[in-house]
Amino acid sequence: MTYDVHAHIVPIELMKLLRHRGHDYGIEVIHDDSGEELLRLAGTKVIGPFPQELYDLDARLRAMERGGVDIQLVSHRTDFSAYALDPEAGARYARDFNRILAEEVSRYPDRLLALGTVPLQAPSAAADELAYIVGDLGMVGVEIATTVDGVHLVDAGLDPFWEVANQLRCLVLMHPYDPLGGYDLSRHFLSNIFGRPAESTIAMGHLLFGGVLERYPDLVICMVHGGGYMPYQLGRWEKGYKVVPHLTAENISKSPLEFVRHLYFDSLVHFPEALSFLMDLVGPTQMVVGTDYPYPMHERAPAAFIDSIPRLTNEAREMILHGNVSRILKGIRR
């Protein structure tokens, strides 16, 4: 049994809805010069185009078979969180998105589980939506971006959301979006191969040193891309905690390492040696499989990649492939 916690989806019914009623939310469907569909959010932010595999469930299931994935925890392409929308419109959009996604995964309940979206630009509504998608729609958690339309998570007034996530103990998958805004990363694919891991690292640092993980110890957060650059630089975090506590320890009462070992990390690091280092650092109990399907950087044979870890034990292998996700799913308080 293999779970994939990091796989993206866009239900085709959502695109149909946006083509006909996108203006109700502040979303406009437009086209680029080649005819590909794009979305314009709140009149300014343009996202897309989108790989056809995001919509195609048959292609998804074939890819899962080829890669040895039994169950995907599917989540939206991060752009579709639509935090740029007006708060009230964003709440309506999230509700309609989640209902459509729940219907989509219900077609293959033994192969797909859903991570919904919530309107973080409206924190109280986000809290209500999280309770709804887990309690009423049966979703297993939520995907959130690393910022709320450019605002750091610790500065966005998200305590109502964190409180509900803490109570439910559902999975919160944190995914980078608009990496390192303000920097020109348009060349050499840098926005992806450099910017996304950096964005995740910064977001994790804010949550940790900003005290969110201290105040909400039951949060079940998974960082994609193996936690970005954290594993290699965690020693620097520890050093800063010890030598400049007046700057680093204002909101926390224990070392960064202790918090980090409470988080989960997906396996999408591309080097067996890097994955081995992560496993030695946080332990196999905190690692899960992630593929980033269907994007070019996605891992096509995740179970084989786990098997390539040097000195991997059978017990650790089983934890990473399915045991840890099974434990998370059983721990959700519906």
C-alpha positions as CSV (number, residue, x, y, z in Angstrom):
1,M,0.0,0.0,0.0
2,T,1.3,3.4,-1.0
3,Y,-0.3,6.8,-0.2
4,D,0.7,9.9,-2.2
5,V,-0.1,13.1,-0.2
6,H,1.1,15.6,-2.7
7,A,-0.9,15.3,-5.9
8,H,-2.8,18.1,-7.6
9,I,-6.2,18.2,-9.3
10,V,-8.6,20.6,-10.9
11,P,-12.1,19.1,-11.3
12,I,-13.4,19.7,-14.8
13,E,-16.8,20.7,-13.3
14,L,-15.0,23.5,-11.5
15,M,-13.7,24.9,-14.9
16,K,-17.2,24.6,-16.3
17,L,-18.6,26.6,-13.4
18,L,-15.9,29.3,-13.8
19,R,-16.6,29.6,-17.5
20,H,-20.3,30.3,-16.8
21,R,-20.3,32.0,-13.4
22,G,-16.7,32.9,-12.6
23,H,-17.7,36.6,-12.5
24,D,-19.8,35.8,-9.4
25,Y,-16.5,35.3,-7.5
26,G,-14.3,37.8,-9.3
27,I,-12.7,35.2,-11.6
28,E,-12.6,35.6,-15.3
29,V,-11.7,32.8,-17.8
30,I,-9.4,34.2,-20.5
31,H,-7.1,32.7,-23.2
32,D,-3.5,33.1,-24.1
33,D,-2.2,33.5,-27.7
34,S,-2.3,29.8,-28.2
35,G,-5.9,29.4,-27.0
36,E,-5.0,27.9,-23.6
37,E,-7.3,28.8,-20.8
38,L,-6.1,31.1,-18.0
39,L,-7.8,32.6,-15.0
40,R,-7.8,36.2,-14.0
41,L,-8.4,36.7,-10.3
42,A,-9.8,39.9,-8.9
43,G,-9.1,41.7,-12.1
44,T,-5.3,41.5,-11.9
45,K,-3.7,38.2,-11.0
46,V,-3.4,35.8,-14.0
47,I,-2.8,32.1,-13.5
48,G,-2.3,29.2,-15.9
49,P,-2.2,27.5,-18.3
50,F,-3.0,24.2,-16.7
51,P,-1.8,20.7,-17.7
52,Q,-4.7,18.6,-19.0
53,E,-3.7,15.8,-16.6
54,L,-5.1,18.0,-13.8
55,Y,-8.6,17.3,-15.2
56,D,-8.3,13.7,-16.5
57,L,-9.1,11.1,-13.9
58,D,-8.4,8.2,-16.2
59,A,-4.9,9.5,-16.9
60,R,-4.4,10.0,-13.2
61,L,-5.4,6.4,-12.4
62,R,-3.1,5.1,-15.1
63,A,-0.2,7.1,-13.7
64,M,-0.9,5.8,-10.2
65,E,-0.8,2.3,-11.5
66,R,2.5,2.8,-13.3
67,G,4.0,4.4,-10.2
68,G,2.7,1.9,-7.7
69,V,0.5,4.5,-5.9
70,D,-2.7,3.0,-4.4
71,I,-4.3,6.2,-2.9
72,Q,-3.8,9.8,-3.7
73,L,-4.6,12.6,-1.3
74,V,-5.6,15.2,-4.0
75,S,-5.4,18.9,-3.6
76,H,-5.9,21.9,-5.8
77,R,-3.1,23.6,-7.8
78,T,-2.1,26.2,-5.3
79,D,-3.2,29.1,-7.5
80,F,-6.8,27.9,-7.1
81,S,-6.7,28.8,-3.4
82,A,-7.7,32.3,-4.9
83,Y,-6.7,34.3,-1.8
84,A,-6.7,37.4,-4.0
85,L,-10.5,37.4,-4.1
86,D,-12.6,39.6,-2.0
87,P,-13.2,37.8,1.4
88,E,-16.9,37.2,0.9
89,A,-16.5,36.0,-2.6
90,G,-13.5,33.9,-1.6
91,A,-15.7,32.1,0.9
92,R,-18.4,31.4,-1.6
93,Y,-15.8,30.2,-4.1
94,A,-14.1,27.8,-1.6
95,R,-17.5,26.3,-0.7
96,D,-18.4,25.6,-4.3
97,F,-14.9,24.4,-5.1
98,N,-15.0,21.9,-2.1
99,R,-18.4,20.6,-3.0
100,I,-17.2,19.9,-6.6
101,L,-14.0,18.3,-5.4
102,A,-15.9,16.1,-2.9
103,E,-18.1,14.9,-5.8
104,E,-15.1,14.2,-8.0
105,V,-13.3,12.0,-5.5
106,S,-16.5,10.1,-4.6
107,R,-16.2,8.5,-8.1
108,Y,-13.2,6.6,-6.9
109,P,-13.5,6.4,-3.1
110,D,-10.9,3.6,-2.8
111,R,-8.3,5.5,-4.8
112,L,-8.8,9.2,-4.1
113,L,-9.1,11.3,-0.9
114,A,-9.6,15.0,-0.8
115,L,-7.7,17.9,0.7
116,G,-9.9,20.9,0.3
117,T,-9.4,24.7,0.2
118,V,-10.3,27.4,2.6
119,P,-10.5,31.2,2.2
120,L,-7.5,32.3,4.4
121,Q,-8.2,35.9,3.4
122,A,-11.3,35.5,5.7
123,P,-9.9,33.7,8.7
124,S,-13.2,33.0,10.5
125,A,-14.8,31.8,7.3
126,A,-11.7,29.6,6.7
127,A,-12.2,28.0,10.1
128,D,-15.9,27.4,9.3
129,E,-15.0,25.9,5.9
130,L,-12.4,23.6,7.4
131,A,-14.9,22.3,9.9
132,Y,-17.4,21.8,7.0
133,I,-15.1,20.0,4.6
134,V,-13.8,17.6,7.3
135,G,-17.1,17.1,9.2
136,D,-19.6,17.2,6.5
137,L,-17.8,16.4,3.2
138,G,-15.5,13.8,4.7
139,M,-12.3,15.3,3.5
140,V,-9.1,14.4,5.3
141,G,-7.7,17.9,5.5
142,V,-6.8,21.0,3.6
143,E,-4.0,22.4,1.4
144,I,-2.9,26.0,2.2
145,A,-0.4,28.2,0.5
146,T,2.8,29.6,2.2
147,T,1.4,33.1,2.2
148,V,-2.1,34.7,2.0
149,D,-1.6,36.5,-1.3
150,G,1.8,37.7,-0.2
151,V,1.1,38.1,3.5
152,H,3.0,35.8,5.8
153,L,0.8,33.3,7.6
154,V,1.8,34.7,11.0
155,D,0.6,38.1,9.9
156,A,-2.8,37.1,8.4
157,G,-4.8,36.8,11.7
158,L,-5.3,33.0,11.2
159,D,-5.8,32.0,14.8
160,P,-9.5,30.9,14.1
161,F,-8.3,28.6,11.4
162,W,-5.3,27.2,13.4
163,E,-7.7,26.6,16.3
164,V,-10.0,24.4,14.3
165,A,-7.2,22.6,12.5
166,N,-5.6,21.9,15.9
167,Q,-8.9,20.5,17.2
168,L,-9.6,18.3,14.2
169,R,-6.0,17.1,13.8
170,C,-6.7,16.9,10.1
171,L,-3.8,17.1,7.6
172,V,-2.7,20.6,6.7
173,L,-0.6,20.4,3.5
174,M,1.5,23.5,3.1
175,H,2.5,24.3,-0.5
176,P,4.5,27.2,-1.9
177,Y,2.9,29.7,-4.2
178,D,4.3,32.8,-6.0
179,P,7.8,31.9,-4.7
180,L,9.9,34.8,-3.3
181,G,7.7,37.6,-4.6
182,G,9.7,40.6,-5.6
183,Y,12.7,38.6,-6.9
184,D,13.1,37.9,-10.6
185,L,13.2,34.1,-10.9
186,S,11.8,34.0,-14.4
187,R,14.9,32.6,-16.0
188,H,16.3,29.0,-15.9
189,F,13.1,27.6,-14.2
190,L,14.4,29.2,-11.0
191,S,11.0,30.0,-9.6
192,N,10.4,26.3,-9.3
193,I,13.8,24.6,-8.7
194,F,15.0,27.3,-6.3
195,G,12.0,29.5,-5.3
196,R,9.5,26.9,-4.2
197,P,11.8,25.2,-1.6
198,A,12.9,28.6,-0.4
199,E,9.3,29.8,0.0
200,S,8.5,26.7,2.1
201,T,11.5,27.2,4.3
202,I,10.6,30.8,5.0
203,A,7.0,29.8,5.8
204,M,8.1,27.1,8.2
205,G,10.4,29.5,9.9
206,H,7.6,32.0,10.5
207,L,5.3,29.3,11.9
208,L,8.0,28.0,14.2
209,F,9.6,31.2,15.5
210,G,6.3,33.1,15.3
211,G,4.9,30.7,17.9
212,V,2.1,29.1,15.9
213,L,3.5,25.6,16.5
214,E,3.9,26.4,20.2
215,R,0.3,27.6,20.6
216,Y,-1.3,24.8,18.6
217,P,0.7,21.6,19.4
218,D,-1.8,19.2,17.8
219,L,-1.5,20.7,14.3
220,V,-0.7,18.0,11.7
221,I,1.3,20.0,9.1
222,C,3.1,18.4,6.2
223,M,5.7,20.4,4.3
224,V,6.2,19.5,0.7
225,H,9.5,19.2,-1.2
226,G,11.1,17.6,1.9
227,G,10.8,20.8,3.9
228,G,12.8,23.0,1.5
229,Y,16.2,24.0,2.8
230,M,15.3,23.3,6.4
231,P,17.1,20.0,6.8
232,Y,20.5,21.4,5.7
233,Q,20.2,24.6,7.8
234,L,18.4,23.4,10.9
235,G,21.7,23.6,12.8
236,R,21.7,27.3,12.0
237,W,18.2,27.6,13.5
238,E,19.4,25.8,16.6
239,K,22.4,28.0,16.9
240,G,20.3,31.2,16.6
241,Y,17.9,29.9,19.2
242,K,20.8,29.4,21.7
243,V,22.9,32.5,21.0
244,V,20.3,35.2,20.3
245,P,17.2,34.1,22.2
246,H,16.1,37.7,22.6
247,L,15.5,37.6,18.8
248,T,14.6,33.9,18.2
249,A,12.9,32.6,21.4
250,E,10.4,35.4,22.0
251,N,7.5,33.1,21.1
252,I,8.8,29.6,21.7
253,S,9.8,27.6,24.8
254,K,11.8,24.8,23.2
255,S,14.3,24.3,20.5
256,P,13.5,24.4,16.7
257,L,14.5,20.7,16.4
258,E,11.8,19.7,18.8
259,F,9.2,21.5,16.7
260,V,10.5,20.2,13.4
261,R,10.3,16.6,14.6
262,H,6.6,17.1,15.1
263,L,6.0,18.1,11.5
264,Y,5.7,15.8,8.5
265,F,7.7,16.0,5.3
266,D,7.1,14.6,1.9
267,S,9.7,12.6,0.0
268,L,10.0,14.9,-3.0
269,V,13.7,15.7,-2.8
270,H,14.9,13.8,-5.9
271,F,18.2,12.5,-4.4
272,P,18.2,9.3,-2.3
273,E,21.0,10.7,-0.2
274,A,19.0,13.8,0.6
275,L,16.0,11.7,1.6
276,S,18.3,9.6,3.8
277,F,19.6,12.7,5.5
278,L,16.0,13.9,6.1
279,M,15.1,10.5,7.5
280,D,18.1,10.6,9.9
281,L,17.1,14.1,11.0
282,V,13.4,13.8,11.7
283,G,12.9,10.0,11.8
284,P,10.9,7.8,9.5
285,T,7.7,8.4,11.5
286,Q,7.6,12.0,10.1
287,M,8.0,11.2,6.4
288,V,5.3,10.5,3.8
289,V,5.3,10.0,0.0
290,G,4.7,13.0,-2.3
291,T,4.9,13.1,-6.1
292,D,3.7,16.6,-7.2
293,Y,1.6,14.9,-9.9
294,P,1.2,15.9,-12.8
295,Y,3.9,18.6,-13.1
296,P,7.2,18.1,-14.9
297,M,9.1,17.8,-11.6
298,H,6.8,15.0,-10.3
299,E,8.2,11.7,-9.1
300,R,6.9,9.0,-11.4
301,A,8.0,6.0,-9.4
302,P,7.7,7.0,-5.7
303,A,7.9,3.6,-4.1
304,A,11.0,2.8,-6.1
305,F,12.5,6.1,-5.0
306,I,11.8,5.2,-1.3
307,D,13.5,1.9,-1.9
308,S,16.6,3.7,-3.1
309,I,17.3,5.2,0.3
310,P,20.6,3.8,1.7
311,R,20.3,1.5,4.7
312,L,16.4,1.6,4.6
313,T,14.8,-0.9,6.9
314,N,11.6,-2.7,6.1
315,E,9.9,-1.0,9.1
316,A,11.0,2.5,8.0
317,R,9.8,1.7,4.4
318,E,6.4,0.7,5.6
319,M,6.0,3.8,7.7
320,I,6.9,6.1,4.8
321,L,4.8,4.4,2.2
322,H,1.6,4.0,4.2
323,G,1.9,3.7,8.0
324,N,2.3,7.4,8.8
325,V,-0.6,8.5,6.6
326,S,-2.8,5.7,8.0
327,R,-2.0,7.0,11.5
328,I,-2.8,10.6,10.5
329,L,-6.1,9.5,8.9
330,K,-7.1,7.5,12.0
331,G,-6.3,10.5,14.2
332,I,-8.7,12.9,12.6
333,R,-11.3,14.1,15.0
334,R,-14.5,14.4,13.0
